[in-house]
């Protein structure tokens, strides 16, 4: 979160992903905490690059809910950072995009800021 707030990277997000993040926070948190979390999310999304989805690749992942993530990665030509490596490996091979674990990615971010 600190790296995001400090502009050490700019995440790419589509409308579908932003709405999914909001929905998950709303479902998983009690109302008072959800309101605070949604305000924090809005502040973080303001520091993101909006990615219009011009092309759709479906199905791209074993989990149909992950297709919107693949579409954002492909339309932004970015790296996917996720703990869920297993579900994205086949799409990463097929569509030739990089997928990294958060720990690998943070090492890259930290090395660039030094």
Rosetta constraint file for C-alpha pairs under 8 A:
AtomPair CA 1 CA 5 HARMONIC 6.17 0.50
AtomPair CA 2 CA 6 HARMONIC 5.94 0.50
AtomPair CA 3 CA 7 HARMONIC 6.17 0.50
AtomPair CA 3 CA 8 HARMONIC 5.11 0.50
AtomPair CA 3 CA 9 HARMONIC 6.68 0.50
AtomPair CA 3 CA 109 HARMONIC 7.94 0.50
AtomPair CA 4 CA 8 HARMONIC 6.13 0.50
AtomPair CA 4 CA 9 HARMONIC 5.96 0.50
AtomPair CA 4 CA 10 HARMONIC 6.78 0.50
AtomPair CA 4 CA 11 HARMONIC 7.84 0.50
AtomPair CA 4 CA 44 HARMONIC 7.37 0.50
AtomPair CA 4 CA 47 HARMONIC 7.50 0.50
AtomPair CA 5 CA 44 HARMONIC 7.08 0.50
AtomPair CA 5 CA 47 HARMONIC 7.43 0.50
AtomPair CA 7 CA 47 HARMONIC 7.53 0.50
AtomPair CA 8 CA 109 HARMONIC 6.97 0.50
AtomPair CA 8 CA 113 HARMONIC 7.08 0.50
AtomPair CA 9 CA 109 HARMONIC 7.43 0.50
AtomPair CA 10 CA 47 HARMONIC 6.67 0.50
AtomPair CA 10 CA 48 HARMONIC 5.38 0.50
AtomPair CA 10 CA 49 HARMONIC 6.48 0.50
AtomPair CA 11 CA 47 HARMONIC 7.77 0.50
AtomPair CA 11 CA 48 HARMONIC 5.07 0.50
AtomPair CA 11 CA 49 HARMONIC 6.13 0.50
AtomPair CA 12 CA 48 HARMONIC 5.77 0.50
AtomPair CA 12 CA 49 HARMONIC 4.74 0.50
AtomPair CA 12 CA 50 HARMONIC 6.00 0.50
AtomPair CA 12 CA 51 HARMONIC 6.22 0.50
AtomPair CA 12 CA 72 HARMONIC 7.28 0.50
AtomPair CA 12 CA 73 HARMONIC 7.75 0.50
AtomPair CA 12 CA 76 HARMONIC 6.84 0.50
AtomPair CA 12 CA 78 HARMONIC 7.63 0.50
AtomPair CA 13 CA 17 HARMONIC 6.04 0.50
AtomPair CA 13 CA 18 HARMONIC 6.48 0.50
AtomPair CA 13 CA 45 HARMONIC 7.89 0.50
AtomPair CA 13 CA 48 HARMONIC 6.65 0.50
AtomPair CA 13 CA 49 HARMONIC 6.17 0.50
AtomPair CA 13 CA 50 HARMONIC 5.25 0.50
AtomPair CA 13 CA 51 HARMONIC 5.67 0.50
AtomPair CA 13 CA 72 HARMONIC 6.58 0.50
AtomPair CA 14 CA 18 HARMONIC 6.26 0.50
AtomPair CA 14 CA 50 HARMONIC 5.66 0.50
AtomPair CA 14 CA 51 HARMONIC 4.84 0.50
AtomPair CA 14 CA 52 HARMONIC 6.17 0.50
AtomPair CA 14 CA 53 HARMONIC 7.07 0.50
AtomPair CA 14 CA 72 HARMONIC 5.99 0.50
AtomPair CA 15 CA 19 HARMONIC 6.17 0.50
AtomPair CA 15 CA 50 HARMONIC 7.49 0.50
AtomPair CA 15 CA 51 HARMONIC 7.68 0.50
AtomPair CA 15 CA 52 HARMONIC 7.67 0.50
AtomPair CA 16 CA 20 HARMONIC 6.16 0.50
AtomPair CA 16 CA 68 HARMONIC 6.79 0.50
AtomPair CA 17 CA 21 HARMONIC 6.17 0.50
AtomPair CA 17 CA 68 HARMONIC 6.84 0.50
AtomPair CA 17 CA 69 HARMONIC 7.03 0.50
AtomPair CA 18 CA 22 HARMONIC 6.35 0.50
AtomPair CA 18 CA 45 HARMONIC 7.71 0.50
AtomPair CA 19 CA 23 HARMONIC 6.13 0.50
AtomPair CA 20 CA 24 HARMONIC 6.13 0.50
AtomPair CA 21 CA 25 HARMONIC 6.27 0.50
AtomPair CA 22 CA 26 HARMONIC 6.14 0.50
AtomPair CA 22 CA 38 HARMONIC 6.53 0.50
AtomPair CA 22 CA 41 HARMONIC 7.73 0.50
AtomPair CA 23 CA 27 HARMONIC 6.17 0.50
AtomPair CA 24 CA 28 HARMONIC 6.03 0.50
AtomPair CA 25 CA 29 HARMONIC 5.91 0.50
AtomPair CA 25 CA 34 HARMONIC 5.99 0.50
AtomPair CA 25 CA 37 HARMONIC 7.01 0.50
AtomPair CA 25 CA 38 HARMONIC 7.08 0.50
AtomPair CA 26 CA 30 HARMONIC 7.67 0.50
AtomPair CA 26 CA 31 HARMONIC 7.30 0.50
AtomPair CA 26 CA 34 HARMONIC 5.51 0.50
AtomPair CA 26 CA 38 HARMONIC 7.92 0.50
AtomPair CA 28 CA 34 HARMONIC 7.96 0.50
AtomPair CA 29 CA 33 HARMONIC 5.97 0.50
AtomPair CA 29 CA 34 HARMONIC 5.13 0.50
AtomPair CA 30 CA 34 HARMONIC 5.80 0.50
AtomPair CA 31 CA 35 HARMONIC 6.15 0.50
AtomPair CA 32 CA 36 HARMONIC 6.72 0.50
AtomPair CA 33 CA 37 HARMONIC 6.07 0.50
AtomPair CA 34 CA 38 HARMONIC 5.93 0.50
AtomPair CA 35 CA 39 HARMONIC 6.32 0.50
AtomPair CA 36 CA 40 HARMONIC 6.32 0.50
AtomPair CA 37 CA 41 HARMONIC 6.06 0.50
AtomPair CA 38 CA 42 HARMONIC 6.15 0.50
AtomPair CA 39 CA 43 HARMONIC 6.40 0.50
AtomPair CA 40 CA 44 HARMONIC 6.27 0.50
AtomPair CA 41 CA 45 HARMONIC 5.99 0.50
AtomPair CA 42 CA 46 HARMONIC 6.17 0.50
AtomPair CA 43 CA 47 HARMONIC 6.96 0.50
AtomPair CA 44 CA 48 HARMONIC 6.84 0.50
AtomPair CA 45 CA 49 HARMONIC 7.99 0.50
AtomPair CA 51 CA 72 HARMONIC 6.56 0.50
AtomPair CA 51 CA 75 HARMONIC 6.86 0.50
AtomPair CA 51 CA 76 HARMONIC 6.14 0.50
AtomPair CA 52 CA 75 HARMONIC 7.33 0.50
AtomPair CA 53 CA 71 HARMONIC 6.92 0.50
AtomPair CA 53 CA 72 HARMONIC 6.78 0.50
AtomPair CA 53 CA 75 HARMONIC 6.13 0.50
AtomPair CA 54 CA 75 HARMONIC 7.00 0.50
AtomPair CA 55 CA 71 HARMONIC 7.42 0.50
AtomPair CA 55 CA 75 HARMONIC 7.07 0.50
AtomPair CA 56 CA 71 HARMONIC 5.97 0.50
AtomPair CA 57 CA 67 HARMONIC 7.36 0.50
AtomPair CA 57 CA 70 HARMONIC 7.75 0.50
AtomPair CA 57 CA 71 HARMONIC 6.31 0.50
AtomPair CA 58 CA 67 HARMONIC 6.40 0.50
AtomPair CA 59 CA 64 HARMONIC 6.64 0.50
AtomPair CA 59 CA 67 HARMONIC 6.52 0.50
AtomPair CA 60 CA 64 HARMONIC 7.67 0.50
AtomPair CA 60 CA 66 HARMONIC 7.94 0.50
AtomPair CA 60 CA 67 HARMONIC 5.64 0.50
AtomPair CA 60 CA 70 HARMONIC 6.92 0.50
AtomPair CA 60 CA 91 HARMONIC 5.57 0.50
AtomPair CA 61 CA 66 HARMONIC 6.09 0.50
AtomPair CA 61 CA 67 HARMONIC 5.84 0.50
AtomPair CA 61 CA 70 HARMONIC 7.78 0.50
AtomPair CA 61 CA 87 HARMONIC 6.39 0.50
AtomPair CA 61 CA 88 HARMONIC 6.29 0.50
AtomPair CA 61 CA 90 HARMONIC 7.28 0.50
AtomPair CA 61 CA 91 HARMONIC 5.95 0.50
AtomPair CA 62 CA 66 HARMONIC 7.88 0.50
AtomPair CA 62 CA 87 HARMONIC 6.22 0.50
AtomPair CA 63 CA 67 HARMONIC 7.31 0.50
AtomPair CA 63 CA 87 HARMONIC 7.10 0.50
AtomPair CA 66 CA 70 HARMONIC 6.62 0.50
AtomPair CA 67 CA 71 HARMONIC 6.15 0.50
AtomPair CA 68 CA 72 HARMONIC 6.22 0.50
AtomPair CA 69 CA 73 HARMONIC 6.27 0.50
AtomPair CA 70 CA 74 HARMONIC 6.10 0.50
AtomPair CA 70 CA 91 HARMONIC 7.48 0.50
AtomPair CA 71 CA 75 HARMONIC 5.96 0.50
AtomPair CA 72 CA 76 HARMONIC 5.97 0.50
AtomPair CA 73 CA 77 HARMONIC 5.65 0.50
AtomPair CA 73 CA 78 HARMONIC 5.26 0.50
AtomPair CA 73 CA 79 HARMONIC 6.57 0.50
AtomPair CA 73 CA 80 HARMONIC 6.36 0.50
AtomPair CA 73 CA 97 HARMONIC 7.71 0.50
AtomPair CA 74 CA 78 HARMONIC 6.93 0.50
AtomPair CA 74 CA 95 HARMONIC 7.82 0.50
AtomPair CA 74 CA 97 HARMONIC 7.43 0.50
AtomPair CA 77 CA 97 HARMONIC 7.63 0.50
AtomPair CA 78 CA 97 HARMONIC 7.44 0.50
AtomPair CA 78 CA 98 HARMONIC 7.73 0.50
AtomPair CA 79 CA 97 HARMONIC 6.52 0.50
AtomPair CA 79 CA 98 HARMONIC 5.07 0.50
AtomPair CA 79 CA 99 HARMONIC 5.87 0.50
AtomPair CA 79 CA 100 HARMONIC 7.37 0.50
AtomPair CA 80 CA 97 HARMONIC 7.67 0.50
AtomPair CA 80 CA 98 HARMONIC 6.21 0.50
AtomPair CA 80 CA 99 HARMONIC 4.61 0.50
AtomPair CA 80 CA 100 HARMONIC 6.21 0.50
AtomPair CA 81 CA 99 HARMONIC 5.83 0.50
AtomPair CA 81 CA 100 HARMONIC 4.90 0.50
AtomPair CA 81 CA 101 HARMONIC 5.71 0.50
AtomPair CA 81 CA 102 HARMONIC 5.76 0.50
AtomPair CA 81 CA 105 HARMONIC 6.87 0.50
AtomPair CA 82 CA 99 HARMONIC 7.28 0.50
AtomPair CA 82 CA 100 HARMONIC 6.38 0.50
AtomPair CA 82 CA 101 HARMONIC 5.37 0.50
AtomPair CA 82 CA 102 HARMONIC 6.02 0.50
AtomPair CA 83 CA 101 HARMONIC 5.48 0.50
AtomPair CA 83 CA 102 HARMONIC 6.50 0.50
AtomPair CA 84 CA 88 HARMONIC 6.97 0.50
AtomPair CA 85 CA 89 HARMONIC 5.99 0.50
AtomPair CA 85 CA 99 HARMONIC 7.14 0.50
AtomPair CA 85 CA 100 HARMONIC 7.40 0.50
AtomPair CA 85 CA 101 HARMONIC 6.94 0.50
AtomPair CA 88 CA 92 HARMONIC 6.02 0.50
AtomPair CA 88 CA 99 HARMONIC 7.42 0.50
AtomPair CA 89 CA 93 HARMONIC 6.21 0.50
AtomPair CA 89 CA 99 HARMONIC 7.30 0.50
AtomPair CA 90 CA 94 HARMONIC 6.12 0.50
AtomPair CA 91 CA 95 HARMONIC 5.85 0.50
AtomPair CA 91 CA 96 HARMONIC 7.76 0.50
AtomPair CA 92 CA 96 HARMONIC 5.20 0.50
AtomPair CA 92 CA 97 HARMONIC 4.93 0.50
AtomPair CA 92 CA 98 HARMONIC 6.30 0.50
AtomPair CA 92 CA 99 HARMONIC 6.62 0.50
AtomPair CA 93 CA 97 HARMONIC 7.03 0.50
AtomPair CA 100 CA 104 HARMONIC 6.11 0.50
AtomPair CA 100 CA 105 HARMONIC 6.05 0.50
AtomPair CA 101 CA 105 HARMONIC 6.31 0.50
AtomPair CA 102 CA 106 HARMONIC 6.01 0.50
AtomPair CA 103 CA 107 HARMONIC 6.40 0.50
AtomPair CA 104 CA 108 HARMONIC 6.69 0.50
AtomPair CA 105 CA 109 HARMONIC 6.35 0.50
AtomPair CA 106 CA 110 HARMONIC 5.96 0.50
AtomPair CA 107 CA 111 HARMONIC 6.04 0.50
AtomPair CA 108 CA 112 HARMONIC 6.23 0.50
AtomPair CA 109 CA 113 HARMONIC 6.41 0.50
AtomPair CA 110 CA 114 HARMONIC 6.61 0.50
